């Protein structure tokens, strides 16, 4: 894949995430890891999404050095690099501030396995990573812990993170995290929320192998 392809794909999924209200204003950020050149294509800092173009995307090294781009990279670039360093199979990160997922993050409440589709898309209960100030390296350190064995987590008092082997799967996981949070919240207003029994989840895990 060439540089323009990376930029175009990153812009496409950034616009989709914005249009589907996974974040608002200039919050949230996405990235793709180019393993061939050991660099990261990441969304810029403080650029309104409705005006964003391919040329606004920033290319950085794993230590945050800007290789290409006319803007600063997202202030959360350390979150992305920490994940890529610790999860070698991961090639895309989507960090959202979607309302229902962020509600659970603020409540410090994991999202349990309430929907069958959570297993293939997320992997397990959506855990809450320990709090760290936005932009701090600790955000990535805590996220990696909460992502163990999973493709999604919440960031305490902050938002959500979804990861994948390509940008499409990371985006879909972000959508499923928000969907699970919304359904859990709505279900809790009409009755007791039922979780999928562990023995049934184990049967499904075996089917997925």
MONORKA-V579706 format. One record per residue. N is the residue number from 1. RES is the residue in one small letter. BURIAL is + if it has 16 or more other C-alpha atoms within 10 Angstrom, else -. Layout:
# MONORKA-V579706
N:RES:BURIAL
N:RES:BURIAL
This chain:
# MONORKA-V579706
1:x:-
2:x:-
3:x:-
4:x:-
5:x:-
6:x:+
7:x:+
8:x:-
9:x:-
10:x:+
11:x:+
12:x:-
13:x:+
14:x:+
15:x:+
16:x:-
17:x:+
18:x:+
19:x:-
20:x:-
21:x:+
22:x:+
23:x:+
24:x:+
25:x:-
26:x:-
27:x:+
28:x:+
29:x:+
30:x:+
31:x:+
32:x:+
33:x:+
34:x:+
35:x:-
36:x:-
37:x:-
38:x:-
39:x:+
40:x:+
41:x:+
42:x:+
43:x:+
44:x:+
45:x:+
46:x:-
47:x:+
48:x:-
49:x:+
50:x:-
51:x:-
52:x:-
53:x:+
54:x:+
55:x:-
56:x:+
57:x:+
58:x:+
59:x:+
60:x:+
61:x:+
62:x:+
63:x:-
64:x:-
65:x:-
66:x:+
67:x:-
68:x:-
69:x:+
70:x:-
71:x:+
72:x:+
73:x:+
74:x:+
75:x:+
76:x:+
77:x:+
78:x:+
79:x:+
80:x:+
81:x:+
82:x:+
83:x:+
84:x:+
85:x:-
86:x:-
87:x:+
88:x:-
89:x:-
90:x:+
91:x:+
92:x:+
93:x:+
94:x:+
95:x:+
96:x:+
97:x:+
98:x:+
99:x:+
100:x:+
101:x:+
102:x:+
103:x:+
104:x:+
105:x:+
106:x:+
107:x:-
108:x:+
109:x:-
110:x:+
111:x:+
112:x:+
113:x:+
114:x:+
115:x:-
116:x:-
117:x:-
118:x:+
119:x:+
120:x:-
121:x:+
122:x:+
123:x:+
124:x:+
125:x:+
126:x:+
127:x:+
128:x:+
129:x:+
130:x:+
131:x:+
132:x:+
133:x:-
134:x:+
135:x:-
136:x:-
137:x:+
138:x:+
139:x:+
140:x:+
141:x:+
142:x:+
143:x:+
144:x:+
145:x:+
146:x:+
147:x:+
148:x:-
149:x:-
150:x:+
151:x:+
152:x:+
153:x:+
154:x:+
155:x:+
156:x:+
157:x:+
158:x:+
159:x:+
160:x:+
161:x:+
162:x:+
163:x:+
164:x:+
165:x:+
166:x:-
167:x:+
168:x:+
169:x:+
170:x:+
171:x:+
172:x:+
173:x:+
174:x:+
175:x:+
176:x:+
177:x:+
178:x:+
179:x:+
180:x:+
181:x:+
182:x:+
183:x:-
184:x:+
185:x:+
186:x:-
187:x:-
188:x:-
189:x:-
190:x:-
191:x:-
192:x:-
193:x:-
194:x:-
195:x:-
196:x:-
197:x:-
198:x:-
199:x:-
200:x:-
201:x:-
202:x:-
203:x:-
204:x:-
205:x:-
206:x:-
207:x:-
208:x:-
209:x:-
